[in-house]
């Protein structure tokens, strides 16, 4: 149990991190931002390469009706 506590603490802290911000995106007629972001983040978990992960995330969000604003920072 001693080793599990730090691991759980890190997982909780990371789960609170926001990788994108709804103000950096335009759209939403199809899917609410939080729902789209959560779904796309879950789908990107199996992608190893960071660049591929970012591109996939942007494409996934686009499929759900969201487009990043010019100059938006999308970090995963």
Secondary structure per residue as TSV (DSSP state, phi and psi in degrees):
chain	resnum	aa	ss	phi	psi
A	1	X	-	360.0	-30.3
A	2	X	H	-59.7	-38.7
A	3	X	H	-77.2	-25.5
A	4	X	H	-71.1	-32.3
A	5	X	H	-60.9	-50.4
A	6	X	H	-62.2	-37.5
A	7	X	H	-64.9	-43.7
A	8	X	H	-63.8	-41.5
A	9	X	H	-61.3	-44.0
A	10	X	H	-63.7	-43.5
A	11	X	H	-61.0	-41.1
A	12	X	H	-66.1	-43.2
A	13	X	H	-62.8	-43.2
A	14	X	H	-68.1	-33.1
A	15	X	H	-67.1	-21.4
A	16	X	T	-86.2	-7.6
A	17	X	-	-72.3	135.8
A	18	X	-	-98.8	123.7
A	19	X	S	-89.8	-24.6
A	20	X	S	-137.8	169.8
A	21	X	-	-130.8	133.1
A	22	X	G	-59.0	-26.9
A	23	X	G	-72.0	-12.6
A	24	X	G	-88.3	1.4
A	25	X	E	-127.1	151.7
A	26	X	E	-120.0	138.7
A	27	X	E	134.2	-149.6
A	28	X	-	110.0	0.5
A	29	X	S	-63.9	-32.1
A	30	X	S	-88.5	-46.0
A	31	X	S	-141.5	133.2
A	32	X	-	-57.5	146.9
A	33	X	H	-54.4	-52.2
A	34	X	H	-58.3	-39.6
A	35	X	H	-68.0	-43.5
A	36	X	H	-64.2	-45.7
A	37	X	H	-60.6	-46.2
A	38	X	H	-61.4	-46.8
A	39	X	H	-61.5	-45.3
A	40	X	H	-69.6	-37.5
A	41	X	H	-63.3	-40.9
A	42	X	H	-62.1	-40.3
A	43	X	H	-69.5	-28.8
A	44	X	H	-79.3	-11.1
A	45	X	T	-58.1	-29.5
A	46	X	T	-86.3	-2.9
A	47	X	-	-93.2	125.2
A	48	X	-	-82.5	-44.5
A	49	X	S	-75.6	127.5
A	50	X	H	-60.9	-41.3
A	51	X	H	-65.8	-42.0
A	52	X	H	-64.6	-38.5
A	53	X	H	-62.6	-45.4
A	54	X	H	-63.5	-47.4
A	55	X	H	-61.1	-43.1
A	56	X	H	-62.1	-43.8
A	57	X	H	-59.4	-46.3
A	58	X	H	-62.4	-42.8
A	59	X	H	-64.3	-41.6
A	60	X	H	-62.6	-46.7
A	61	X	H	-61.2	-38.7
A	62	X	H	-62.2	-39.2
A	63	X	H	-65.2	-23.6
A	64	X	T	-99.1	10.7
A	65	X	T	97.4	12.5
A	66	X	E	-117.4	134.9
A	67	X	E	-124.6	133.0
A	68	X	E	-67.6	140.0
A	69	X	-	-68.7	153.2
A	70	X	T	-54.8	131.6
A	71	X	T	81.6	1.7
A	72	X	-	-67.8	144.8
A	73	X	-	-98.1	119.1
A	74	X	-	-115.7	101.5
A	75	X	-	-115.7	130.7
A	76	X	-	-116.8	360.0
